[in-house]
Amino acid sequence: MANRTLITVVVAFVLASGLGHAAVLTFGGNVNFTSVGTLNLGVTQFNPAWGTLTGVTVYTYGTGQATFAADNDYTDGTIDAVASMNHSFDVTASGVTTHGSDTWTSATQTLAMEGDGDGGTFDPNPPDGYSWGTHVEGEYSALPTPVTVAAGNWLAYTGTGTTNFHIAANTFTSRIDGTASWYGAGSPYAGTYDYLFVDSVTNPNLNVRIRVDYNYDPSSPSTPEPCTLALLGLGLFGMGVRARRKKAQAAG
């Protein structure tokens, strides 16, 4: 009975040792949009030579940004300026559908009448100009996240190539709006003095990042680990002791 217990303990330790090898491999990439459009991203697949795949988890993130500045070159009135930015995107792949979006609107900045003596050239410095600098919205998660890919879709993530992710930027807006009694849609002078309010939106960008985690059990190493060898040796030793006892009893 003691020998049977010994063998059972050895097997349990070997199994525990195998479970301790569970691992995660992470692959990913990113794409950049400067306007509405679609792009594809290939993410490295799980190579079966690495072991046995036990799970696939996908994370998607977005980051929007742009640099904003404005200048009121009108000499007879102030203007209220507001910077804003809005993006939305969808990511699809086998077993994955996510959606991300960001919306940002600045506080209103009242730009004084032309006062820097620049002769009407673009100058976003006070008193008649303002620079919001570079605004970054992110990093925000697309929803739902993370996505646990169903086992029925793992085949698309398995191989020696890449898994294709389709990314669509559906909304891409980076702008500055100016309003005043003499300027804008409600003004009787709408369009007449538009050139007197100069705005600059530079480097608009939407970055979408994808991360794939592969949970797996690695392939058995060609050379057993020392602890595994020791446990197996202990088990064989126990069986050897039992065999010798039976032989001695038979001889007696």
C-alpha positions as CSV (number, residue, x, y, z in Angstrom):
1,M,0.0,0.0,0.0
2,A,2.9,2.3,0.8
3,N,4.4,1.6,-2.6
4,R,1.2,2.4,-4.4
5,T,0.9,5.7,-2.5
6,L,4.5,6.5,-3.5
7,I,3.8,5.9,-7.2
8,T,0.6,8.0,-7.0
9,V,2.5,10.9,-5.5
10,V,5.2,10.7,-8.2
11,V,2.6,10.9,-10.9
12,A,0.9,13.8,-9.2
13,F,4.2,15.7,-9.1
14,V,4.9,15.1,-12.7
15,L,1.5,16.4,-13.7
16,A,2.0,19.5,-11.5
17,S,5.4,20.0,-13.1
18,G,3.7,20.0,-16.5
19,L,1.0,22.4,-15.5
20,G,3.7,24.8,-14.3
21,H,4.9,25.1,-17.9
22,A,1.8,27.0,-19.0
23,A,2.9,30.1,-20.8
24,V,1.8,33.2,-22.8
25,L,3.2,34.6,-26.0
26,T,2.2,38.1,-27.1
27,F,2.3,39.5,-30.6
28,G,0.8,42.7,-32.1
29,G,1.2,45.8,-34.2
30,N,-0.3,49.1,-35.0
31,V,-1.6,51.2,-37.9
32,N,-1.9,55.0,-38.4
33,F,-4.7,56.9,-40.0
34,T,-4.6,60.6,-41.2
35,S,-8.2,60.4,-42.6
36,V,-11.2,58.1,-42.9
37,G,-10.2,54.8,-44.5
38,T,-9.4,51.2,-44.1
39,L,-6.2,49.3,-43.4
40,N,-5.2,45.7,-42.7
41,L,-2.8,44.5,-40.1
42,G,-1.2,41.0,-40.0
43,V,-0.4,39.6,-36.5
44,T,1.9,36.6,-36.1
45,Q,0.1,33.3,-35.8
46,F,0.7,30.7,-33.1
47,N,3.1,28.1,-34.5
48,P,2.0,24.6,-33.5
49,A,5.7,23.7,-33.1
50,W,5.7,25.9,-29.9
51,G,3.2,23.7,-28.1
52,T,-0.5,23.2,-27.6
53,L,-2.7,26.3,-27.9
54,T,-5.1,26.7,-25.0
55,G,-6.5,30.2,-25.5
56,V,-6.5,33.3,-27.6
57,T,-7.1,36.8,-26.2
58,V,-7.3,40.0,-28.3
59,Y,-6.9,43.6,-27.0
60,T,-7.5,46.6,-29.2
61,Y,-6.6,50.2,-28.4
62,G,-6.8,53.6,-30.0
63,T,-5.0,57.0,-29.6
64,G,-6.0,60.2,-31.4
65,Q,-4.0,63.4,-31.6
66,A,-3.5,66.7,-33.4
67,T,-1.9,70.0,-32.9
68,F,-4.2,73.1,-32.8
69,A,-3.6,76.9,-33.2
70,A,-5.6,79.9,-34.3
71,D,-5.2,83.6,-35.1
72,N,-7.7,86.4,-35.3
73,D,-6.5,88.9,-37.9
74,Y,-9.6,91.1,-37.8
75,T,-9.0,94.6,-36.5
76,D,-12.6,95.4,-35.4
77,G,-13.8,92.5,-33.3
78,T,-13.0,89.5,-31.1
79,I,-13.7,85.9,-32.0
80,D,-14.4,82.8,-29.9
81,A,-12.5,79.8,-31.0
82,V,-13.0,76.1,-30.0
83,A,-10.8,73.2,-31.0
84,S,-12.2,69.7,-31.3
85,M,-11.3,66.2,-32.3
86,N,-13.3,63.0,-32.9
87,H,-12.4,59.6,-34.1
88,S,-14.1,56.2,-34.4
89,F,-12.9,52.9,-35.7
90,D,-13.9,49.2,-36.0
91,V,-11.7,46.2,-35.8
92,T,-12.7,42.8,-37.2
93,A,-11.0,39.4,-37.4
94,S,-11.9,35.8,-36.9
95,G,-14.0,35.8,-33.7
96,V,-13.4,39.5,-33.0
97,T,-15.5,42.6,-33.5
98,T,-14.6,45.7,-31.5
99,H,-15.4,49.4,-31.7
100,G,-13.4,52.4,-30.4
101,S,-14.0,56.1,-30.3
102,D,-12.8,59.4,-28.8
103,T,-14.3,62.8,-28.6
104,W,-12.6,66.0,-27.3
105,T,-13.7,69.6,-27.3
106,S,-11.6,72.4,-25.8
107,A,-12.7,75.2,-23.6
108,T,-13.7,78.4,-25.6
109,Q,-10.8,80.8,-26.1
110,T,-11.7,84.5,-26.9
111,L,-9.2,85.9,-29.3
112,A,-8.7,89.7,-29.1
113,M,-8.8,91.9,-32.1
114,E,-5.7,92.1,-34.3
115,G,-3.1,93.4,-31.8
116,D,0.3,91.9,-32.5
117,G,1.1,94.1,-35.4
118,D,1.9,91.2,-37.7
119,G,0.2,92.6,-40.7
120,G,-2.2,89.8,-41.1
121,T,0.3,86.9,-41.1
122,F,-0.5,83.8,-39.1
123,D,0.7,84.2,-35.5
124,P,-1.0,82.1,-32.8
125,N,0.5,84.1,-30.0
126,P,-1.6,86.3,-27.7
127,P,-3.3,88.6,-27.6
128,D,-5.1,87.7,-30.8
129,G,-3.9,84.2,-31.2
130,Y,-4.0,81.0,-29.2
131,S,-2.2,77.6,-29.4
132,W,-3.8,74.5,-27.8
133,G,-0.6,72.6,-28.5
134,T,-0.8,68.9,-29.2
135,H,-3.8,67.2,-27.7
136,V,-3.7,63.4,-27.2
137,E,-6.8,61.3,-26.6
138,G,-5.6,57.9,-25.4
139,E,-4.7,55.4,-24.9
140,Y,-8.3,54.2,-24.8
141,S,-9.6,50.7,-25.2
142,A,-11.9,49.6,-28.0
143,L,-15.0,47.7,-26.7
144,P,-15.5,45.0,-25.8
145,T,-12.0,44.3,-24.5
146,P,-10.4,42.0,-24.0
147,V,-12.0,39.6,-26.4
148,T,-11.7,35.9,-25.6
149,V,-11.7,34.1,-29.0
150,A,-13.9,31.0,-29.1
151,A,-12.0,27.7,-29.6
152,G,-13.9,27.3,-32.9
153,N,-11.9,30.3,-34.3
154,W,-8.4,29.3,-33.2
155,L,-7.6,27.7,-36.5
156,A,-7.4,31.2,-38.0
157,Y,-4.8,32.1,-35.4
158,T,-2.7,29.0,-35.9
159,G,0.1,28.5,-38.5
160,T,3.4,30.0,-39.6
161,G,2.0,33.2,-41.2
162,T,-0.2,36.0,-39.9
163,T,-3.8,36.5,-38.9
164,N,-5.5,39.4,-40.7
165,F,-7.2,42.2,-38.8
166,H,-9.3,44.6,-40.8
167,I,-9.4,48.1,-39.3
168,A,-11.8,50.8,-40.5
169,A,-11.5,54.5,-39.4
170,N,-15.1,55.6,-39.8
171,T,-14.9,59.1,-38.3
172,F,-11.8,61.4,-38.5
173,T,-12.3,65.0,-37.5
174,S,-9.8,67.6,-36.2
175,R,-11.0,71.2,-36.5
176,I,-11.2,74.7,-35.0
177,D,-14.5,76.6,-35.1
178,G,-14.7,80.4,-34.8
179,T,-17.8,82.3,-33.9
180,A,-18.5,86.1,-33.6
181,S,-21.1,88.6,-34.6
182,W,-19.1,89.4,-37.7
183,Y,-18.0,85.9,-38.5
184,G,-19.5,82.4,-38.9
185,A,-22.7,80.8,-40.1
186,G,-25.0,83.2,-38.2
187,S,-23.2,86.4,-39.4
188,P,-24.5,88.6,-42.2
189,Y,-20.9,88.7,-43.3
190,A,-20.4,84.9,-43.4
191,G,-17.7,84.0,-45.8
192,T,-16.8,87.6,-46.5
193,Y,-14.1,87.8,-43.8
194,D,-13.2,84.2,-43.4
195,Y,-9.6,84.8,-44.3
196,L,-9.3,87.1,-41.3
197,F,-9.6,84.1,-39.0
198,V,-6.8,81.7,-39.6
199,D,-6.6,78.3,-38.0
200,S,-4.0,75.5,-38.2
201,V,-4.6,71.9,-37.5
202,T,-1.4,69.9,-38.0
203,N,-0.4,66.2,-37.7
204,P,-3.9,64.8,-37.2
205,N,-3.5,61.1,-36.4
206,L,-5.4,58.1,-35.2
207,N,-3.3,55.2,-34.1
208,V,-4.9,51.8,-33.6
209,R,-2.9,49.1,-31.7
210,I,-3.7,45.4,-31.6
211,R,-2.3,42.9,-29.1
212,V,-2.9,39.1,-29.3
213,D,-2.0,36.8,-26.3
214,Y,-1.6,33.1,-27.0
215,N,-2.0,30.9,-23.9
216,Y,-0.4,27.5,-24.5
217,D,1.4,24.5,-23.0
218,P,4.9,24.3,-24.5
219,S,6.1,21.2,-26.3
220,S,7.9,18.7,-24.0
221,P,11.6,19.5,-24.0
222,S,13.9,17.0,-25.6
223,T,15.9,16.7,-22.3
224,P,13.7,16.2,-19.2
225,E,14.2,18.8,-16.4
226,P,16.3,17.6,-13.4
227,C,13.3,17.6,-11.0
228,T,11.3,15.5,-13.4
229,L,14.1,13.0,-13.7
230,A,14.5,12.8,-10.0
231,L,10.8,12.2,-9.5
232,L,10.7,9.5,-12.1
233,G,13.8,7.9,-10.7
234,L,12.2,7.9,-7.2
235,G,9.1,6.1,-8.7
236,L,11.2,3.5,-10.4
237,F,13.2,3.0,-7.2
238,G,10.0,2.3,-5.3
239,M,8.8,-0.2,-7.9
240,G,12.2,-1.9,-7.7
241,V,12.0,-2.2,-4.0
242,R,8.6,-3.8,-4.2
243,A,9.8,-6.3,-6.9
244,R,12.7,-7.3,-4.7
245,R,10.4,-7.9,-1.7
246,K,8.1,-10.1,-3.8
247,K,11.2,-12.1,-5.0
248,A,12.5,-12.5,-1.5
249,Q,9.1,-13.7,-0.3
250,A,8.8,-16.2,-3.1
251,A,12.3,-17.5,-2.3
252,G,11.5,-17.9,1.4
